[in-house]
Amino acid sequence: MERAMTFLPNSNTLVLHLRTLTPLHVGDGSQLHSFDYVLHGGHFYRVSQYRFEQFLQQIDAGDDSLKNALAFADWATDMASKIESVETDRRNAGRQGGRDYNQELSRLRSEYNLLAFSKKIGQDRAFIDFLKKPENKVRALPLLMENARPKQEIRGFQRDAEGRAYLPGSSVKGCIRTALLYHYLTEHGDYQKIHEQLNKEVAKIKADRDEAERRRVRFSVEKYRKAFGNFIEEEAFNAGMVTERNQARSGEAQDDLLRCLLIADVALPEDGLAVDNIDLYLVKKLPKGQGNQAQRQPQSPAVEALRPGQILAVKLDFNLDLLLQLHRSKPGDEGFMVGKEKHFIGWRKRAAWLFGLEAADFDTIPPGTKNADPRYQALVEKAFTHIFGCVKRFSDAQAAAYEHWQKNYTKPEHKGGNDARNVDTGSKSIRANGLRLHLGFATGFEGMTEVLYLLAEHKRLFADIMELFAIGDSPSAWKNRRPGDTYRPNPDQFPKSRRLVSRSGIALPLGWLTQVDADAQGEAFSAGDFPSPAEPHTPPAPVTPTYLRGTLKLGAELNAELLSGGNPGKFKLFIRADYEPTVEVKYPAGFKTEDVGRIALLRVKNVKGKEEVTAVEFVRFR
């Protein structure tokens, strides 16, 4: 990482400060019902049916009949029945003309909301005032799309039991996991082995498909999709295990080395959220040989999204203790017994692939070393440096792929209302120096899979995979194919479509963040809903050095002052008041310039004559 890491005081918890470059949406998979929100005055109010019933009880105060609450129940039942009736008529009518069922459904659904009922009983103004009262804690998010009109399908952000939006730590970890897998494939993977195994899986699925056709039974390729290529991920992350019956088993969660990386959920600033429309920009062929161009399609939903410019403090921990325990348990890499099973076979090479840590690094931490020891933190920092270096290279590759798509399929010289210049403008928003992350909804194939590696190294084989799983094929393309025609994928033009946020005058990719300094300021920051940034690291109080007591010999521990950082660092030894020689000390993680002046303990490794120290090793800072 190009910026210094920020650790919480007296801990090995790293705080990674990120700024959103583009809108970010991480949903819970559900669609908001029309009774979950109200649209008014360019804002989106998150309101539950329970809260609305509170409003009705308030306006019915003093009326024993609770007429409005009862009227709402009757109205909701009647509207739901009407919508269901029209949907049933549409299904039964087939292609018979004379009635526009879609228009009827659109009208009924637009009227089936809490504000419409409030207007029906003459209480719409009172309801809006109710929503705006701070004590009711109803969140109002701005509508950022053109004309402030979101689509009918709206997806909410991930929220906790109290309704507060948060970014799951699992989303950040999934982003990092994909980046580490990309690093393994491009730097350590066995090309021939991967190619042969993928070929073998493709051949097996095709053979099963041919057999199903021969027997005239239904064949579904979907059952193969989830497990396809799992061996690659298992090779990268999972150390091996052998059962008590001497059977090898892969993919066991307890042998996954990435369990060492721990990431906490992140509370989000509520006033940093907004509602955006997302459109599918689908590449289509232009007439008269003019090439291809991304054209906007309206199928994608509207979403609650974290706006650009928000600062997030992501807390990460690294379980170095597990790796140290494995290192000290056995010198080799053949694993060791846990009960009647052998686990963690080949963990050392995976620790090197994933975290950049070798046996020599673990040897710098003597048994009994506490987590607060600088050597321990230095090794944690080295692991994070390796991890974030992998993330940076992967996100740089994703950004390059997006800009390649934008330049090839959204050319300004193409005329027509296809937002070519808007997409071009939006691509500039993801340009940033240093570490970037890409996560959440609409990350696309490049962000969630290893398609960039497959396109670069196994393109012909990837074409077979695309054909097998219909990747990149339009769901309705079969309607226009002649008998005998099949889908012919073109990896050179994959992926062709992107989901982008559409605003007036611009189209933005989703889910891009960049690392910033701990004191960076965000837009629309809410101190009440957002965790405070980590306290700045406070250097320990000055320590007074003491001179050596006793004889200068092997194993003696000396007080020493760090004079200059780096590797080697330069130390002044406090042997006697009239004898303070300087020595250079090498240390795997090096010495930080901010530690210059601190007093350390050094252990004597070699003495020439009676007083000349020729070799020492760093123990710890006092």
C-alpha positions in Angstrom: 0.0 0.0 0.0 1.2 3.5 -0.8 -0.2 5.1 2.4 0.9 4.2 5.9 -1.4 1.7 7.7 -3.5 2.8 10.6 -3.7 0.4 13.6 -5.9 0.9 16.6 -3.8 1.8 19.7 -2.4 -1.2 21.5 -3.9 -3.7 19.0 -3.3 -5.3 15.7 -6.6 -4.2 14.3 -6.0 -2.3 11.1 -8.4 0.5 10.1 -8.7 0.9 6.3 -10.3 4.2 5.4 -12.1 4.1 2.1 -13.9 6.8 0.1 -16.7 5.8 -2.3 -15.9 6.8 -5.9 -19.2 5.7 -7.3 -22.6 4.6 -5.8 -22.4 1.4 -3.8 -25.3 -1.0 -3.3 -25.2 -4.1 -1.1 -28.7 -5.5 -0.8 -30.3 -8.3 1.2 -31.9 -9.9 -1.8 -35.4 -8.6 -1.1 -37.6 -6.1 -3.0 -39.2 -3.3 -1.2 -43.0 -3.3 -1.1 -45.0 -0.2 -1.9 -46.0 -0.1 1.9 -42.2 0.1 2.8 -41.7 3.6 1.5 -43.2 6.9 0.4 -42.1 9.1 -2.5 -42.7 12.8 -2.0 -40.9 16.0 -2.9 -37.9 14.4 -4.5 -37.3 12.1 -1.5 -37.7 8.5 -0.6 -39.0 7.9 2.9 -38.4 4.4 4.4 -41.5 3.8 6.4 -43.0 0.5 7.6 -46.7 -0.5 7.7 -46.3 -0.5 11.5 -45.2 3.2 11.5 -48.1 4.1 9.2 -50.5 2.4 11.6 -49.1 4.6 14.4 -49.9 7.6 12.2 -53.5 6.4 11.8 -53.9 5.8 15.5 -52.6 9.4 16.0 -55.2 11.0 13.7 -57.9 8.7 15.2 -57.1 9.8 18.7 -60.3 10.4 20.7 -62.4 8.4 18.2 -63.3 5.1 19.7 -64.2 3.7 16.3 -60.7 3.9 14.9 -62.3 4.6 11.6 -59.2 5.4 9.6 -57.3 2.3 10.8 -60.2 0.1 9.9 -60.7 1.9 6.6 -57.0 1.3 5.7 -57.3 -2.5 6.3 -60.4 -2.7 4.1 -58.8 -0.5 1.4 -55.5 -2.6 1.4 -57.5 -5.8 1.0 -59.7 -4.4 -1.8 -56.7 -3.0 -3.8 -54.8 -6.3 -3.4 -57.8 -8.2 -4.7 -58.2 -5.9 -7.7 -54.5 -6.3 -8.7 -54.8 -10.1 -8.3 -58.0 -10.2 -10.4 -56.4 -8.2 -13.3 -53.3 -10.5 -13.2 -55.5 -13.5 -13.4 -57.5 -12.1 -16.3 -54.2 -11.3 -18.1 -53.0 -14.9 -17.8 -56.3 -16.3 -19.0 -56.8 -13.9 -21.9 -53.7 -15.1 -23.8 -53.3 -13.0 -26.9 -56.9 -11.7 -27.1 -57.1 -8.0 -27.7 -59.5 -5.3 -26.5 -58.1 -4.7 -23.0 -54.8 -3.2 -21.9 -54.0 -5.3 -18.9 -50.5 -3.9 -18.4 -51.9 -0.3 -18.3 -54.5 -1.4 -15.7 -51.9 -3.1 -13.5 -49.6 -0.1 -13.8 -52.4 2.3 -12.7 -53.5 0.0 -9.8 -49.9 -0.5 -8.5 -49.2 3.2 -8.6 -52.3 3.8 -6.4 -51.4 1.0 -4.0 -49.3 2.9 -1.6 -49.5 4.6 1.8 -49.6 8.2 0.5 -52.4 7.4 -1.9 -54.6 6.2 0.9 -53.7 9.2 3.0 -54.8 11.4 0.2 -58.0 9.4 -0.1 -59.0 10.2 3.5 -57.7 13.8 3.2 -54.7 13.3 5.5 -51.8 13.4 3.0 -50.4 16.7 4.4 -50.6 15.4 7.9 -48.9 12.2 6.9 -46.0 14.0 5.3 -45.6 16.2 8.4 -45.6 13.0 10.5 -42.8 11.6 8.4 -40.7 14.7 8.8 -40.8 14.8 12.6 -37.4 13.8 14.0 -38.9 11.8 16.8 -40.4 9.4 14.4 -37.0 8.5 12.9 -38.2 8.1 9.4 -35.3 8.2 7.0 -35.6 10.5 3.9 -33.2 9.7 1.0 -32.9 12.0 -2.0 -34.0 10.7 -5.4 -31.0 11.2 -7.7 -32.4 10.0 -11.0 -33.8 12.2 -13.7 -37.2 13.7 -12.9 -37.0 12.1 -9.4 -38.9 9.1 -10.6 -37.6 5.7 -9.5 -38.5 2.4 -11.1 -41.3 0.3 -9.7 -38.8 -2.3 -8.4 -36.7 -0.8 -5.6 -34.1 -2.8 -3.6 -33.1 -1.7 -0.1 -29.6 -1.6 1.3 -28.5 -4.3 3.8 -29.8 -3.3 7.2 -29.6 -4.7 10.8 -32.5 -5.5 13.1 -32.8 -1.8 14.0 -33.1 -0.8 10.4 -29.7 0.8 10.2 -27.8 0.4 6.9 -24.4 -1.3 7.1 -21.7 -2.7 4.8 -21.2 -6.4 5.6 -17.6 -7.4 6.3 -18.3 -10.5 4.2 -18.7 -8.3 1.1 -15.3 -6.7 1.6 -13.8 -10.1 2.3 -15.3 -11.5 -0.9 -13.8 -8.7 -2.9 -10.4 -9.5 -1.3 -10.8 -13.2 -1.8 -11.4 -12.8 -5.6 -8.3 -10.6 -5.8 -6.1 -13.2 -4.0 -7.4 -15.9 -6.3 -6.5 -13.8 -9.3 -3.0 -13.3 -7.8 -2.7 -17.1 -7.3 -3.7 -17.8 -10.9 -1.5 -15.3 -12.5 1.6 -15.8 -10.3 1.5 -19.3 -8.9 -1.1 -21.5 -10.7 0.0 -24.4 -12.8 -1.3 -23.4 -16.2 -1.2 -26.9 -17.7 -2.9 -28.5 -14.7 -5.7 -25.9 -14.7 -6.2 -26.2 -18.4 -6.4 -30.0 -18.4 -8.8 -30.0 -15.4 -11.1 -27.4 -16.9 -11.1 -29.4 -20.2 -12.0 -32.5 -18.3 -14.9 -30.9 -16.6 -16.2 -29.4 -19.9 -16.0 -32.8 -21.6 -17.8 -34.5 -18.7 -20.7 -32.1 -18.9 -21.0 -32.4 -22.7 -20.9 -36.2 -22.4 -23.8 -36.1 -19.9 -25.7 -33.8 -22.2 -25.2 -36.1 -25.1 -26.3 -39.1 -23.0 -29.4 -37.3 -21.9 -30.3 -36.5 -25.6 -29.7 -40.1 -26.5 -32.1 -41.3 -23.8 -34.5 -38.4 -24.5 -34.6 -37.2 -20.9 -34.4 -33.7 -19.7 -30.9 -32.2 -19.2 -30.2 -29.1 -17.1 -26.7 -27.7 -17.1 -27.5 -25.6 -14.0 -26.7 -28.4 -11.6 -23.1 -28.3 -12.8 -22.7 -24.5 -12.6 -22.1 -24.0 -8.9 -19.4 -26.7 -8.6 -17.7 -25.9 -11.9 -14.0 -25.0 -11.4 -14.1 -25.4 -7.6 -10.8 -27.2 -7.7 -9.1 -23.9 -8.6 -10.3 -22.1 -5.5 -9.6 -25.1 -3.3 -6.1 -25.3 -4.6 -5.5 -21.6 -3.8 -7.1 -21.4 -0.3 -7.7 -24.8 1.2 -4.9 -26.8 2.7 -5.5 -30.6 2.3 -6.9 -33.1 4.7 -7.0 -36.9 4.9 -9.8 -38.7 6.8 -9.3 -41.5 9.3 -10.0 -43.9 6.4 -7.0 -42.4 4.5 -9.3 -40.6 2.0 -8.3 -37.2 0.7 -11.0 -34.5 1.1 -10.9 -31.0 -0.3 -12.8 -27.8 0.3 -13.1 -28.2 4.1 -13.8 -24.9 5.8 -11.5 -25.5 8.7 -8.5 -25.8 6.3 -9.3 -22.6 4.4 -6.3 -20.3 5.1 -8.4 -17.2 4.5 -10.0 -17.8 7.8 -7.0 -15.8 9.1 -8.5 -12.6 7.6 -11.3 -11.1 9.8 -13.3 -8.1 8.7 -16.0 -6.4 10.7 -19.3 -5.0 9.5 -19.3 -1.2 8.8 -22.0 1.1 10.0 -23.0 3.6 7.2 -23.8 7.3 7.5 -27.6 7.3 6.8 -27.5 10.8 5.3 -24.9 9.4 2.8 -27.6 7.2 1.2 -29.7 8.0 -1.8 -31.9 6.2 -4.3 -30.6 5.7 -7.8 -32.0 4.1 -11.0 -29.9 1.3 -12.6 -30.1 0.6 -16.3 -28.6 -2.3 -18.3 -26.3 -1.0 -21.0 -26.5 -3.7 -23.6 -24.2 -3.8 -26.6 -26.1 -4.1 -29.9 -25.1 -4.1 -33.5 -25.8 -0.9 -35.3 -27.2 -0.8 -38.9 -25.2 -0.3 -42.1 -22.0 -1.7 -40.7 -21.5 1.1 -38.1 -20.3 -1.4 -35.5 -21.6 -2.0 -32.0 -22.9 0.3 -29.3 -24.1 0.0 -25.7 -27.8 1.0 -25.6 -29.7 1.6 -22.5 -32.3 -1.0 -21.5 -34.7 -0.4 -18.5 -34.8 -3.9 -17.0 -32.6 -3.2 -14.0 -34.1 -1.9 -10.7 -33.7 1.2 -8.6 -31.6 0.8 -5.4 -30.7 2.4 -2.2 -27.1 3.3 -2.7 -24.3 4.9 -0.7 -23.3 8.1 -2.6 -19.9 9.0 -3.9 -17.7 10.8 -1.4 -18.6 8.9 1.8 -15.8 7.8 4.1 -15.9 4.3 5.6 -13.7 3.0 8.3 -13.2 -0.8 7.7 -11.7 -2.7 10.6 -9.6 -5.8 9.7 -7.8 -8.3 11.9 -5.3 -11.0 11.0 -5.1 -14.2 12.9 -1.4 -14.6 12.9 -1.6 -16.9 16.0 -3.0 -19.7 13.9 -0.1 -19.6 11.4 2.4 -19.4 14.2 0.9 -22.4 15.8 1.0 -24.3 12.6 4.6 -23.2 12.0 5.8 -24.4 15.5 3.8 -27.7 15.4 5.8 -29.2 12.6 8.7 -28.0 10.4 7.5 -29.6 7.2 4.4 -29.0 5.1 2.9 -32.5 5.2 0.2 -31.5 7.8 -0.4 -33.0 11.2 -2.9 -35.1 13.0 -6.1 -33.7 14.6 -7.7 -36.6 16.3 -7.7 -39.4 13.7 -7.6 -37.0 10.7 -4.6 -35.2 9.1 -5.2 -31.5 8.4 -3.4 -28.5 6.9 -1.4 -30.4 4.4 0.4 -27.8 2.2 -0.5 -24.8 4.4 3.0 -23.2 4.0 2.8 -22.7 0.3 -0.6 -21.2 0.6 0.5 -18.8 3.4 3.2 -17.6 0.9 0.7 -17.3 -2.0 -2.0 -15.5 0.1 -0.1 -13.5 2.7 3.5 -13.3 1.4 4.7 -15.0 4.7 7.5 -17.6 4.7 9.1 -19.8 7.4 11.8 -17.2 8.0 9.1 -14.6 8.8 7.5 -16.8 11.4 11.0 -17.5 12.9 11.2 -13.8 13.9 8.4 -14.3 16.5 9.8 -16.3 19.4 7.4 -18.5 21.4 5.6 -16.5 24.1 5.7 -13.2 22.2 2.7 -11.1 23.0 0.4 -9.6 20.3 1.5 -6.1 21.3 5.1 -6.9 20.5 6.4 -4.7 17.5 7.7 -7.9 15.8 4.2 -9.3 15.9 2.6 -6.2 14.5 5.4 -5.9 11.8 4.4 -9.4 10.5 0.7 -8.6 10.5 1.6 -5.4 8.6 3.6 -7.4 6.1 0.6 -9.8 5.5 -1.7 -6.8 4.9 0.8 -5.2 2.6 0.8 -8.3 0.4 -3.0 -8.7 0.5 -3.6 -5.1 -0.5 -0.9 -5.3 -3.2 -2.9 -8.2 -4.7 -6.2 -6.2 -4.4 -4.6 -3.2 -6.2 -3.4 -5.3 -9.1 -6.8 -7.0 -9.5 -8.8 -3.7 -9.3 -6.4 -2.1 -11.8 -7.2 -4.9 -14.2 -10.9 -4.5 -13.6 -10.7 -0.8 -14.2 -8.8 -1.3 -17.4 -11.4 -3.8 -18.6 -14.2 -1.3 -17.9 -12.4 1.5 -19.8 -11.8 -0.9 -22.7 -15.5 -1.6 -22.8 -16.4 2.0 -22.6 -14.0 3.1 -25.4 -15.2 0.3 -27.8 -18.9 0.4 -27.2 -19.8 3.9 -26.3 -18.2 6.0 -29.0 -19.3 9.7 -29.0 -19.6 9.8 -32.9 -22.6 7.4 -32.7 -25.7 9.5 -32.8 -29.0 8.8 -31.0 -30.2 8.8 -27.4 -27.9 6.1 -26.2 -26.0 8.0 -23.5 -22.6 7.4 -25.2 -21.0 10.6 -23.8 -22.6 10.0 -20.4 -20.9 6.6 -20.1 -17.7 8.2 -21.2 -17.9 10.8 -18.5 -18.8 8.2 -15.9 -15.7 6.1 -16.6 -13.5 9.0 -15.3 -15.0 8.6 -11.8 -13.2 5.3 -11.1 -9.7 6.7 -11.9 -7.7 7.0 -8.7 -4.1 6.4 -7.6 -3.3 3.7 -5.1 -5.5 1.1 -3.6 -9.1 0.6 -5.0 -11.7 -1.9 -4.2 -14.7 -3.0 -6.3 -17.6 -4.7 -4.6 -21.4 -5.0 -4.2 -24.2 -5.1 -6.7 -23.3 -4.8 -10.4 -19.6 -5.7 -9.9 -20.0 -7.8 -13.0 -18.1 -10.9 -14.3 -14.7 -9.2 -13.8 -15.3 -8.5 -10.1 -16.9 -11.8 -9.0 -15.1 -14.4 -11.2 -11.8 -15.0 -12.7 -12.9 -14.2 -16.2 -10.0 -11.8 -16.8 -7.6 -14.7 -16.2 -9.5 -17.1 -18.4 -9.7 -14.5 -21.2 -6.0 -13.9 -21.0 -4.8 -17.5 -20.6 -7.5 -19.9 -21.7 -9.5 -18.0 -24.3 -10.5 -20.9 -26.6 -11.4 -23.1 -23.6 -13.4 -20.2 -22.1 -15.4 -20.0 -25.4 -16.4 -23.7 -24.8 -17.4 -22.8 -21.2 -19.5 -19.8 -22.5 -21.3 -22.0 -25.0 -21.9 -24.8 -22.4 -23.5 -22.4 -19.8 -24.9 -19.9 -22.3 -22.8 -17.2 -20.8 -23.3 -13.9 -22.7 -26.3 -15.3 -24.6 -29.5 -13.2 -24.6 -32.4 -15.1 -22.9 -34.7 -14.3 -25.8 -32.1 -15.0 -28.6 -33.5 -18.4 -29.3 -36.7 -16.8 -30.7 -34.7 -15.5 -33.7 -32.6 -18.6 -34.4 -33.3 -20.9 -37.3 -33.6 -24.7 -36.7 -30.2 -26.1 -36.1 -28.6 -22.8 -35.1 -26.8 -22.6 -31.8 -25.2 -19.9 -29.7 -21.7 -19.0 -30.9 -19.9 -17.1 -28.2 -17.2 -14.5 -28.9 -14.8 -14.1 -25.9 -13.2 -11.1 -27.6 -16.4 -9.1 -27.0 -17.2 -10.4 -23.6 -18.8 -9.1 -21.4 -21.0 -7.0 -23.6 -23.4 -5.6 -21.0 -23.0 -3.4 -17.9 -25.3 -2.3 -15.2 -24.8 1.4 -14.6 -26.4 4.1 -12.5 -28.3 6.5 -14.8 -28.5 10.1 -13.7 -29.2 13.2 -15.7 -26.2 13.7 -17.9 -24.1 10.8 -16.6 -23.9 7.0 -16.3 -21.8 5.7 -13.4 -20.4 2.2 -12.7 -21.2 0.9 -9.2 -19.2 -0.2 -6.2 -15.8 1.5 -6.6 -13.9 2.7 -3.5 -10.4 4.1 -2.9 -8.2 4.2 0.1 -7.8 7.7 1.7 -5.9 9.0 4.7 -7.4 8.6 8.1 -8.2 12.3 8.4 -10.0 12.6 5.0 -13.3 14.3 5.1 -16.4 12.9 3.4 -19.5 14.4 2.0 -22.8 14.2 3.9 -21.1 12.8 7.0 -23.3 11.9 10.0 -21.3 11.7 13.2 -24.2 10.1 15.0 -24.6 7.1 12.7 -21.0 6.6 11.7 -18.2 5.1 13.7 -15.4 7.5 14.7 -12.1 7.1 12.8 -9.4 5.4 14.7 -7.6 7.4 17.3 -4.1 8.5 16.1 -1.3 6.2 17.3 0.2 7.7 20.5 3.9 6.9 20.8 4.8 5.4 24.2 6.2 7.6 26.9 10.0 8.1 26.6 12.0 5.3 28.3 15.3 6.1 30.1 18.0 3.7 29.0 20.1 1.8 31.5 23.7 0.6 31.1 24.8 -3.0 31.1 25.1 -4.7 34.4 27.6 -7.5 34.6 29.8 -8.9 31.9 29.5 -8.3 28.2 29.0 -11.8 26.8 26.9 -13.9 24.4 23.2 -13.7 25.2 23.5 -10.5 27.2 20.6 -8.0 26.6 21.6 -4.4 26.0 19.5 -1.2 26.0 19.9 0.6 22.6 18.5 3.8 21.0 17.3 3.6 17.4 19.3 6.3 15.5 17.9 5.7 12.0 15.2 3.6 10.5 15.3 1.3 7.5 16.8 -2.1 7.0 19.3 -2.3 8.5 18.5 0.1 11.3 21.2 1.9 13.2 21.4 1.6 17.0 23.5 3.2 19.8 24.4 0.6 22.5 24.4 1.6 26.2 27.2 -0.5 27.5 29.0 2.1 29.8 28.8 5.8 30.2 32.1 6.1 28.4 31.4 3.4 25.8 28.3 3.8 23.6 29.2 2.2 20.2 26.8 2.1 17.3 25.8 -1.0 15.3 23.6 -1.9 12.3 20.8 -4.4 12.9 18.8 -6.2 10.2 15.2 -7.1 10.8 12.7 -8.7 8.3 10.2 -5.9 8.6 12.7 -3.1 8.9 12.5 -0.2 11.4 10.1 2.7 11.0 11.4 6.3 11.0 8.7 7.3 13.5 10.4 5.0 16.0 13.7 6.8 15.9 14.7 7.8 19.4 12.9 4.8 21.0 14.8 2.5 23.4 15.0 -1.1 22.4 16.4 -4.4 23.8 19.1 -6.0 21.7 20.6 -9.4 22.4 24.4 -9.9 21.9 25.1 -12.6 19.3 28.9 -12.2 19.0 31.7 -10.4 20.9 35.3 -9.8 19.7 37.8 -9.7 22.5 36.3 -8.4 25.7 34.3 -5.3 24.7 33.8 -5.2 20.9 30.2 -6.2 20.0 30.2 -7.4 16.4 26.7 -8.9 16.1 23.4 -8.3 17.9 19.7 -9.1 17.3 16.6 -7.1 17.9 14.4 -8.3 20.7 11.7 -5.6 21.2 11.2 -2.0 21.9 10.8 -1.1 25.6 
